[in-house]
């Protein structure tokens, strides 16, 4: 029981840190080019 509580607590703390913001302005559509990969995506 204690192990599962510790595991769930660790997930709640660590999982949100996996989403990192990145630099780069967006165009009028809210999208931008990724110059490193050549991709284009929207937010």
Rosetta blueprint (number, residue, H / E / L):
1 X L
2 X H
3 X H
4 X H
5 X H
6 X H
7 X H
8 X H
9 X H
10 X H
11 X H
12 X H
13 X H
14 X H
15 X H
16 X H
17 X H
18 X H
19 X L
20 X L
21 X L
22 X L
23 X L
24 X L
25 X L
26 X L
27 X L
28 X L
29 X L
30 X L
31 X E
32 X E
33 X E
34 X E
35 X L
36 X L
37 X L
38 X L
39 X E
40 X E
41 X E
42 X E
43 X L
